[in-house]
Amino acid sequence: MFSAAQVGIDLGTANLLVYTKEKGMVLNEPSVVALDVQTRQVLAVGEEAKQMVGKTPGNIVAVRPLKDGVIADYDVTTELIKHLMQKAAKKLGTSLRKPNVVVCTPSGATSVERRAIQDAVRQSGAKDVQLIEEPVAAAIGADLPVEEPVANVIVDIGGGTTEVAIISFGGIVSSHSLRVGGDRLDEDIIQYVRKQYHLMIGARTAENIKMEIGHALVEHPEKKMEIRGRDLVSGLPQTIEISSLEIQGAIREALLAILETIRTTLEDCPPELSGDIVDRGVILTGGGALLSGMEDWLSTEIIVPVHLAPNPLESVAVGTGRSLSMLKRLQKAQ
């Protein structure tokens, strides 16, 4: 193996995915690192570290070093990438020595944030690091004809950010990045349960609620779920039942912010491309796209067909990996 391995990384707020041209998706793990508070030593990364969230003794803390799609803690992020690249190499059965890496960045990331991402990946042993904007990667991963002169509208709802972009001829015609994503929905659920029931629940419980009974439509078949947490008054564990209608109300504000960003992006679209959007519609990717009723709710609000990408969770990573061959052409278009 003389040529350097080609690797695509989706450095997400919630998950880190590694994709290689030869083997496809080789790694999909949560972007979580468990640290020893005193020594700052890394004890676990990925899935193993996520299991520790909210369950560790005082000297161990589980942190997410990425916030809103960009690096919040540089050293910990570098460690996370290093460990996960080693894991990916083990799965591939070859050593990923000095790979050529393409990493996606939110379209709203500043030049300082982009530089930090590049440096962190280089530190983890990459030879050459290229950046690609997240919406373009998501569009490539969703099998959209990004290089043709037609409007491809992509809405990528990730853990930390929502990216909305219109792509044509391999470049972004109009895009908006909003720092609202799946994490914000979890946070809103935690706050609602706290306010309404005086019950403290953790981030993992909130995420389970969102996945089980979260719904984007105001009118939907009601579902109920039992949840456990700590009563803020007595301090004792307590179980309550919560309804999907309540959860819809709790996350409504964040969903409306996402809708507003989509509308703003569509308003910026050149008239020549507007016809394409009416015909081809909008493609949803990212974990947030899997919220029940998301497609139906958006299509009624923006009166344009809305489709779910074939594999919303992996679209960005797949597109990042595939983009290696297209990068030169894409750079010319930008």
Backbone hydrogen bonds, N-H to C=O, Kabsch-Sander energy under -0.5 kcal/mol:
donor,donor_aa,acceptor,acceptor_aa,energy
7,V,5,A,-0.6
7,V,100,N,-3.0
8,G,19,Y,-3.3
9,I,102,V,-2.9
10,D,17,L,-2.4
11,L,9,I,-0.8
12,G,10,D,-1.7
12,G,15,N,-1.4
16,L,29,E,-3.5
17,L,10,D,-1.9
17,L,15,N,-0.5
18,V,27,L,-2.3
19,Y,8,G,-2.8
20,T,24,G,-2.8
21,K,6,Q,-1.0
24,G,20,T,-2.2
26,V,18,V,-2.4
26,V,24,G,-0.5
27,L,18,V,-1.5
29,E,16,L,-2.2
31,S,14,A,-2.5
32,V,30,P,-2.1
33,V,63,V,-2.9
34,A,44,A,-3.1
35,L,33,V,-0.5
35,L,61,V,-3.3
36,D,41,Q,-2.2
37,V,35,L,-0.6
37,V,59,N,-3.2
40,R,36,D,-2.3
43,L,34,A,-3.4
44,A,34,A,-1.2
46,G,32,V,-1.9
48,E,45,V,-0.8
50,K,46,G,-2.1
51,Q,47,E,-1.9
52,M,49,A,-1.0
53,V,50,K,-1.3
55,K,52,M,-2.8
60,I,57,P,-1.8
61,V,35,L,-2.7
63,V,33,V,-3.3
63,V,61,V,-0.6
67,K,70,V,-3.0
70,V,67,K,-2.2
72,A,65,P,-2.9
73,D,65,P,-1.9
77,T,73,D,-2.2
78,T,74,Y,-2.4
79,E,75,D,-2.1
80,L,76,V,-2.6
81,I,77,T,-2.8
82,K,78,T,-2.5
83,H,79,E,-2.8
84,L,80,L,-2.5
85,M,81,I,-2.6
86,Q,82,K,-1.9
87,K,83,H,-2.1
88,A,84,L,-2.5
89,A,85,M,-2.4
90,K,86,Q,-2.1
91,K,87,K,-2.1
92,L,88,A,-2.1
93,G,89,A,-1.3
94,T,89,A,-1.0
97,R,95,S,-2.0
98,K,96,L,-0.6
98,K,125,G,-0.5
100,N,5,A,-3.2
101,V,99,P,-0.6
101,V,128,D,-3.2
102,V,7,V,-2.4
103,V,130,Q,-2.7
104,C,9,I,-1.5
105,T,132,I,-2.1
109,A,106,P,-1.9
114,R,110,T,-2.3
115,R,111,S,-2.4
116,A,112,V,-2.2
117,I,113,E,-1.8
118,Q,114,R,-2.4
119,D,115,R,-2.9
120,A,116,A,-2.5
121,V,117,I,-2.0
122,R,118,Q,-2.3
123,Q,119,D,-2.7
124,S,120,A,-1.0
125,G,122,R,-2.2
126,A,121,V,-1.3
127,K,99,P,-2.5
128,D,99,P,-0.9
130,Q,101,V,-2.8
130,Q,128,D,-0.5
132,I,103,V,-2.3
134,E,105,T,-2.8
136,V,133,E,-0.6
137,A,133,E,-2.1
138,A,134,E,-2.9
139,A,135,P,-2.3
140,I,136,V,-2.3
141,G,137,A,-2.6
142,A,138,A,-1.5
143,D,140,I,-1.6
144,L,139,A,-2.4
146,V,144,L,-2.3
148,E,145,P,-1.6
150,V,148,E,-2.0
152,N,150,V,-0.5
152,N,167,I,-2.3
153,V,151,A,-0.6
153,V,281,G,-0.7
154,I,152,N,-0.6
154,I,165,A,-2.7
155,V,283,I,-2.8
156,D,154,I,-0.5
156,D,163,E,-3.2
157,I,155,V,-0.7
157,I,285,T,-2.6
158,G,156,D,-1.0
158,G,161,T,-2.7
162,T,178,L,-3.0
163,E,156,D,-2.6
164,V,162,T,-0.5
164,V,176,H,-2.7
165,A,154,I,-2.3
166,I,174,S,-2.9
167,I,152,N,-2.9
167,I,165,A,-0.6
168,S,171,G,-2.3
169,F,148,E,-2.3
170,G,146,V,-3.8
171,G,168,S,-1.8
173,V,166,I,-3.1
173,V,171,G,-0.6
174,S,166,I,-1.2
176,H,164,V,-2.6
178,L,162,T,-2.8
180,V,178,L,-1.9
182,G,158,G,-2.7
183,D,159,G,-2.8
184,R,159,G,-0.5
184,R,181,G,-0.5
185,L,181,G,-1.5
186,D,182,G,-2.1
187,E,183,D,-2.5
188,D,184,R,-2.5
189,I,185,L,-1.9
190,I,186,D,-2.4
191,Q,187,E,-2.4
192,Y,188,D,-2.2
193,V,189,I,-2.5
194,R,190,I,-2.0
195,K,191,Q,-2.5
196,Q,192,Y,-3.1
197,Y,193,V,-2.1
198,H,194,R,-1.1
199,L,193,V,-1.2
200,M,230,R,-2.9
201,I,199,L,-0.6
206,A,202,G,-2.1
207,E,203,A,-2.2
208,N,204,R,-2.2
209,I,205,T,-2.4
210,K,206,A,-2.4
211,M,207,E,-2.3
212,E,208,N,-2.7
213,I,209,I,-2.8
214,G,209,I,-0.9
214,G,210,K,-1.0
216,A,292,S,-2.7
220,H,218,V,-0.8
225,M,242,I,-2.3
227,I,240,I,-3.1
229,G,238,Q,-2.3
230,R,200,M,-2.3
231,D,229,G,-0.5
231,D,236,L,-3.0
232,L,198,H,-3.2
235,G,231,D,-1.8
238,Q,229,G,-2.8
240,I,227,I,-2.6
242,I,225,M,-3.0
244,S,223,K,-2.7
247,I,243,S,-1.7
248,Q,244,S,-2.1
249,G,245,L,-1.6
250,A,246,E,-2.0
251,I,247,I,-2.1
252,R,248,Q,-0.7
255,L,251,I,-2.1
256,L,252,R,-2.5
257,A,253,E,-1.7
258,I,254,A,-1.8
259,L,255,L,-2.4
260,E,256,L,-2.4
261,T,257,A,-1.7
262,I,258,I,-2.0
263,R,259,L,-2.6
264,T,260,E,-2.6
265,T,261,T,-2.1
266,L,262,I,-2.4
267,E,263,R,-2.3
268,D,264,T,-1.2
269,C,266,L,-1.2
273,L,270,P,-1.5
274,S,270,P,-1.0
274,S,271,P,-0.6
275,G,271,P,-0.8
277,I,273,L,-1.5
278,V,274,S,-1.8
279,D,275,G,-1.8
280,R,276,D,-3.8
281,G,277,I,-2.5
282,V,305,P,-2.7
283,I,153,V,-2.7
284,L,307,H,-3.0
285,T,155,V,-2.9
286,G,312,P,-2.1
288,G,157,I,-2.5
289,A,286,G,-1.4
290,L,287,G,-1.7
291,L,288,G,-1.5
292,S,214,G,-0.6
294,M,291,L,-2.0
297,W,293,G,-2.7
298,L,294,M,-2.4
299,S,295,E,-2.5
300,T,296,D,-1.8
301,E,297,W,-1.6
302,I,298,L,-2.8
303,I,299,S,-1.0
307,H,282,V,-3.3
309,A,284,L,-2.7
314,E,311,N,-1.2
315,S,311,N,-1.3
318,V,314,E,-2.8
319,G,315,S,-2.7
320,T,316,V,-2.4
321,G,317,A,-2.3
322,R,318,V,-2.6
323,S,319,G,-1.7
324,L,321,G,-1.0
325,S,322,R,-1.0
326,M,323,S,-0.6
327,L,323,S,-1.8
330,L,326,M,-2.8
331,Q,327,L,-3.0
332,K,328,K,-1.5
333,A,329,R,-1.5
334,Q,330,L,-1.2
